[in-house]
Amino acid sequence: MIDLRLLREDPELVRASQRLRGESTELVDTLLRADEERRSATQRFEAVRSEQKSLGKEVAKAKGDERAALLTRTKELAVEVKAAEAAAGEAEQTLRAAHMAVPNIVQGAPPGGEDDFIVLREVGDRPEIAAPKDHLEIGEALRAIDTERGAKVSGSRFYFLTGVGALLQLGMLQLAIQQAVEHGFIPSITPTLVRPESMEGTGYLGAHASEVYRLEADDLYLVGTSEVALAAFHSNEIIDLDGPRRYAGWSSCYRREAGSHGKDVRGILRVHQFDKVEMFSYCRPEDAEAEHLRLLAMEEEMLAKVEIPYRVIDVAAGDLGTSAVRKFDCEAWVPSQQRYREVTSTSNTTTFQARRLNIRYRDEDGKPQTVATLNGTLATTRWLIPILENHQQPDGSVRVPKALQPFLGREILEPVK
């Protein structure tokens, strides 16, 4: 949630952010009204309750007609207090609903929608491959990817990784964890089922609710990223924060891919289940911008290790998630498509998630303050696509990037005849 003090001081800043996102400014006005009505209802409740307490003391001292009058007033006040308390509770609920509806305030992102990103840099040389095969054709020849049996067992957009495919993914994810540990991240294997408050706290039950799998009988959600579990890990806590606290979470992830019917149906680009190592940082708000660049550097370091060309883009405001104020994506070159495709994202969510999840630290004066949170992809199943395609050889084999060779025990992946 955004800071209500900032809203009161500069509502136009929040309206401007909404316009950058391409969303309604009426949400801001609704929140302002709800905030004023909540404060008014709270003041009314506190006033009548204070009168009730004072009156109780007077009744104890009064006698005769005065006491009778005071007792009559006491009964009237009891009704008023009950009504005022109910009104204050209702106003609080209305405020929360309005507060949850307003996304984070954009900071530094370019204006526009999905296609209005800014390319910050391109890194690496695109391989010159005559008639490149796509990752599925390569993967099937290696007996590394099996989408037919995935569909037979589970339905469309599921797959098996077998043989060198399984080893390649496990090696890539282990390489990511190794790198994270070298940089001081705490490795974590996280739950993939979370409570509603965890999912809501990270901002995934608003605009992204259609993407989320829910187990209705248990009132639990399957996560689409370990960001959710890692964010909720310190919910309702005051944590020590001498410097950024960093985690690297390994988990399976699940997404419904609602609204993507007919898009990227071939292979493993857009699937319902995948594995991922996700970075997550808690830091002081003044350190968040620098931490964001650090996470991006971590992603680029990992991409360099698997030797694939990529570009970095600054995502436009209209394409940001609810929680993010700014997001950088790394997009890998995919030879069969002759285009770049997203393989990592890193987002600065400032204090938005932590305010929802009640995560704080103590400042130099010992006063609790809301922390900032950030997240970023370090490796995921989708990376197999550019790895296979960029390292394919004319004879149908695939060269294994040097950093991954220890995990596979070979330098070349040969087609299975």
N, C-alpha and C positions, 0 to 999 in steps of 0.2 A: 504494500500500500504506500501511496505517496505521503509525504509529511504534511499533516493538516495545517501546521503553523506556516509552512511555505505557501500553501493554498490561500490562507487568509491574507498573508502579506502581499502576494503577487499572483492573483488568479489569472491574470493575462498570460503569464508564463506557461501555466498549465493549458490554457486555451490554445496558445500558439503550438504547444507540443501536440495537442489533439489534431490541429490542422495539418501539421507535418505528417502525422500518421494517417491522415485521410479519414479521421474519425470525428464523430459529433462532439461539438463543444457544449451541447446541452447537458452532457454527463457532468461537466464541471459545474454548471449552474445548479444542477440537481444536488450535487455534493455540497455546494455552498449552503443551499437552503437546508439540507438535512443536518449539516453541522450547526447552523444557527438554531434550528428547531430543537436539536438535542441539548444544546447548552441552555436554551430557554426552559425546556422541560426539566432539566436537571436542577436549575436554579429554583424553579417553582417547587419541586419536590423537597429540596433542602430547606427552603423557607418554611413550608408548612410543617415539616418534621421538627425543625428548630422550635417553632411555636408550640408544637405538641409537647416537647420536652420541658419547655419553660412553664407551660400551663400545668403540667404534672406537678411541678414544685409548688405552684401557687395553690393548687387544690389541697395539698397537704397542710397548708397553713390556714386556709379559709374556713369560715363557719357560716352556718345559717343560710340566708338567701344568697349570699355571695358564693358560697360553696355550691349551691344548687345550680346557679347560673354557669359557674365554671365547669361543672360536670356536664351540663347540656352542651357547652361549647366543646368539651373534650370529645363527646360522641360525634359531633359534627366534624371535628378535626380528624378523627379516626377515619371517617369516610373520605375526607379530602386527601389525607395522606395516602390511603390505599389507591385512590384514583390517580394521584400525582405520581406515585411509584410505578403504576402500570403504564402511564403515559410516558414516563422517562424510559422505561424498558422498551416500549414500542419505538420511541424515537431513536434509541441506541441501535436497535435492530435495523431500522430504516437507514441510519447513518452507515452502518457496516455494509449493507447491501450496496449503497451508493458509492462508498469508499472502495469496495472490491471491484466495482465496475470501471474505475478509472485506471488506465495503464500507467506505467512509469513515464517520467518526463524525459523526453529525448535530449541527448547531450552530444552535439558534434556530428551526428549522422547526416549524410546528404539528404536533401529533400527528394520526394518522389516515391515510386512504387518498386515492384519487384525488379524491373529492368533498368532502374536508375542508379544502380550501384556505381561506385568509382573504383577502377582498377588501380591499386596502389603499387603493385610490382608484379613482374613475371620472372620466374626463377627456373633455370634449367633449360636444356635444349630438347625440343621435341624430336623424337626419333623419326628417321625417314624409313617408313615401312611400306613396301609396295603391297597393295590390297590387304590391309591388316584384318586379321580375324578378330571377332569380338570375344569378350571374356568367356561367354558360355560355350562357344565352339572350342575355344582353347581348353576350358575346364573339363568339358566332356571328353576330349581327346586324352587328357591327362587322368581321366576318371577321378577328378577332383571335385566336380560339381554335378549334382543330379537333381534337376528340377522336376523331371517326370515322376520320380518316386516321391519327391516332396509333395507334389500335388496329389498323388495317389493316397498318401498317408494322411495329409493334413488339409489339402485344398490349394487353391491358387496362391501364389506369392510365398510359398514355402519351398524348402530345398534341403538337400543333404550336402554337407561337405564331407568328402571321403578321402582316404589315403593322403596324398600330398596336399589336398585342399584343406583337410583338417589340421595337418601339421603346419601349413603355411599360416593359417589364422592363429593357431596357438602360439607359433613363434613370433608373429607380429605383435600380439597382445603382450606376450612376455617381454619382448623388447621394449614396448611402451612402459610397462611397469618398471623395468630396470632403469630406464631413463628417468622416470618420475622419482624413484628412490634416490638416484644420484643427485637430483636437484632438491632433495629434502622433503618430498611429498610422502605422506603416510599411506602405504598401500592398503586397500580395503576391498573386501568382497561383500557386496551390499545386498540387502533384501530386494527382491523384485516385486513383492506385493506390499503395498503401503495403505495406511488408513486415509480416509478422505481429507482429513486436516493436513496431512503431509502433501497430498497432491494439490489441494487448494492453496496451501501456503506458498508453493513454488510457482503458482500462476497457470497451472495446466487444466483447470476446470472452467475456464472462461471461454475464450475464443478457440482453444485447442481441445475442448471436451470431446468433440466428435472423433478425435484421434486416439482416445484412451479406451482400453479394455477395462470393463468393470465386472467383478464377480459379485453379482447382486445379492446372492444368498449370504455372503460373508461380509458385504459392504467393504470390500477391498479393491484396490486398483492395481493393475499390472503397469509397471513403470515403462516409460519410453526412453528413459535415460537414468543412470544412477545419480544424476544431479538431484533428483527428488529425494532419495534416501539420504544423500550426503548433506543436503540443506536441512532436512528435518532432524539429523543426527544430534544437533545441539539446540533443538527447539526448547523454548522455555528455560534457557540457561543463561547465566552470565559467565562468559569464558575469559580466560587469561589471554591477552593479545599483545604481547610485547612486540611481536612482528606478525606478518601474515601466517595463518594456520592453513596448511595445504594438504589435501587428500587426493588420492588417485583411486577411483572406484572401478572395479571390474564387475560387470554384470551382463546377463542377457537382458535384452530390451524388446518391447512389444509395441507395435503401432498398428492401428486399424487401417491406415492409409485411406481414410474416408475422403471421397471427392477426387481420388486419383484413378478412377476407372478408365482403363485403356491407356494409361500413361506408364511408360517404362515397364511393360509387363514381361519383357524378355530378361532372363537371367536374374541376378541378385541385386540390382540397383535399388529397387523399391519393394521391400519385403515386409512381412508382418513380424518377423523375429530375427534378431541379429545380436551379436556380442560387441561390447565396446568397453574401452578404458576411458573414463571421463575424469578430467581434472576439476577440482572444486576448491576455491579459496575463500577464507574468511579474513577480512582485514579492516583496518580503520577506513572510514570514508575518504579521508584525504589521500590515502594510498591506493585507492581503487584504480585510478587511471593508469598508474605505473604497473600495477599488478595485471591489468588487462593486456598490456604490451608484453609482459613476461609470459603469460599463457600463450599468446600468439607466437612468440619466439620458440616456446616449447613445441608447438605444433610444427613449425617450420623445421626445427631440428630433426623431428621424427620423420618428416617427409623426405628430408635430405638422406636419411639413413636407408630408406627403401628406394632411393634413386629414381624418383619420378618427377617430371616437370609439373609445375603448378603455378597458379597466380593467387594473389591475395586481394580480396575486394573489401571495400567499406560498404556495408549493406545500408540501403536507403531506409529512411525513417518509416515509410509505409510498409516495409517488409520485416519490421522488427517484431519479435514476440512481445507479449504483454509486459513481461518483467524487465526486458532489456532497454537500456538507454542508448547503447551502441553495440554493434556486433561486427566482427571481422570473420569472413569465411576464407578458407583455403580451398581452391578448386583444382583438382588434378586433371591433367590432359588425358583424354580418352581417345586413342588413335582411331578406333572403329567408328566413332561418332564425329571425329574432327572437331571436338569442342571440349571445353572445360566443364567438369561436373563437381559439385560440392562434395568434399570429403571431411572437412572439419568446420566447426563454428566455435567461436568464443565470444561470450557475452558478458558485459558489465551490467549487473542488475542493481548496483548501488545498495541502498538500504531497503529496497522494495520487498524482497522476500523475507529478510530478517525482521522487518516490522510486522509482517503477517505471522511469522513463526516465533516472535518474541525472543530474539537472540541478541544479547547485548554484551558489552565489555565495560570496564571501568576506566574512565579517563584519569588524567593526572591528579584531579581533585577527588577521585574516588566515586564520582557520580556515574551511574549507569547510562550508557549511550548505545544507540543501535549500530550494529556492525554492518559492513558492506559485504556482499557475496558476489562471486564471479565463477563462471564455468567455462570449460573448453574441452573439445574432443581431442584425445591423444592418439587413438587408433580405433578402427571399427571394421566390421565385415566388409563394408563397401570398398575399403581400400584394396581388396583382392582384385577388383576390376582394373584399376590402373596398373597395379603390379603385374598382373598377367599380360595385359595388352602392351605396355611399354617395354616389357622385357621379352616379348615373343621373338623367336628366331625363324628364319626362312624354312627350316626343316620341321617346324611344328613344335620344337622344344621351347622351353622358357628358361631364361637365365635367372638364377636366384640372386637377389641383391646380397652383397657381401655381408652386411649386418645380419641377414637372416640365415646365412649358410650354416652357422653352428646349430640352429634349431632344426634344420632339415637334414643335416649330414650330407649334403651334396651341393654342387655348384649349378647343375642343370637338372631340370625336370623334363623327363622324356615321355612322349605319348605312349600310351599302353596299347599294344597291338593285339 
